Amino acid sequence: MDANLPAGLVSLQARAAELAASILVPNAERVDQEGQWPAIGMKALADAGLLGLHVPRHLGGLGEGLLALSVITEELGKACGSTSMCYGMHCVATQVIAAKATPDQEERYLRPIAEGRHISSLALSEPASGVFLYLPRATFEHAGEGFDLNGEKAFITSGGQADSYVVSAVAQGDEHDPSTFTCVLVEKGSEGLHWGKPWNGFGMRGNSSRSARLDNVRVPATNLLGREGDHIWYVFEVIAPFFLIAMAGTYIGIAQSALDGAIASLKGRRFAHASEPLADNPVLAHDVAEMWLRVSRARQLTHHAAKLGDARSPEAVQALFAAKIEAADSAVEVTRMAMTVAGGRAYQDDGPLQRAMRDAQAAPVMSPTTHLLKTWLGRTALGLPPL
């Protein structure tokens, strides 16, 4: 735990930890094995008032920022990576809505979110654009008092489950202009919104990460977020910071759960021919130290980046890129080491360590990928723009 957390955030952390232990842990195995969207966990988060983490206080929300997001997603990630992912994407979408919400959008979306009655998510990635989620090819055109959307989206967390989706698109004819795109809110069940096959991933099996096809989906003009064509602002001012922190927190939680599992295994086992527990083995103690260092570095860097982001420091950009890189690397390596330390027993059943290792594999490849983030980090360190 970060000893420098504000008292109010310590209370939120405790609330999330209690919920994770009592609700998420008992359901995590079923969510994973059955590829089941974590409805019970999300309902518990709603009942606990945590869906409104980024809704302004005057609208009934908690009015928290990046540091709170990192802390809460870590607690959830320890218990169930899929639930933490769904919650994190909801929080990012909430912040996108809140950034330039109209009074109408405040009442139709933000208040219901704060009251636990509405879940949102992001629909930015596309099959043809890969990791470049800021280069949509889906198009919109004006139609009456709104827009018609056409195109395809991919890897939509909580796909088919959330109540609304932040969808990116460009005006017809501007598909190859990287400086301009537009975001609108599409409601669940909108006519012309067709979902792809259910998600069947190697890990994060409960996050319902699905594709969608948009066939003349009609969206009212009142669902436009901000202004037409200004959403490159959202990418680096809103989406990237909150997305990167939500992912970093989730994967640090997964890494911490693997470390905890390895320690429990070593403390609870001993060979029949030896009197000392495995915890006394110096080689294994060395491995535990390495895992502890990796998790702690990732957590401290992520909290540092979140604090800089909340303070709107110009130094936040590099720290945010680095936080997700470090959290992803830590999750992959710590879960691998934990499986090795725990030995053959960890491999013979589909237990928490296996689930953590599988969930961790998404960390470096989930956009922005580690490769892309290192390019951005290197460019900014050289005094160049990330793109």
Buried (B, 14 or more C-beta within 10 A) or exposed (E): EBEEBEEEBBEBBEBBBEBBEEBBBEBBBEBBEEBBBBBBBBBBBBEBBBBBBBBBEEBBBBBBBBBBBBBBBBBBBBBBBBBBBBBBBBBBBBBBBBBBBBEEBBEBBBBBBBBBEBBBBBBBBBEEBEBBBBBBBBBBEEEEEBBBBBBBBBBBBBBBBBBBBBBBBBBEEBBEEEEEBBBBBBBBEBEBBEBBEEBEBEBBBBBBBBBBBBEEBBBBEEBBBBEBBBBBBBBBEBBBBBBBBBBBBBBBBBBBBBBBBBBEBBEEEBEEEEEEBBBEBEEBEEBBEEBBEBBBBBBEBBBBBBBBBBEEEEEBBBBBBBBBBBBBBBBBBBBBBBBEBBBEEBBEEEBBBBBBBBBBBBBBEBBBBBEBBBBBBEBBEEEEEBB
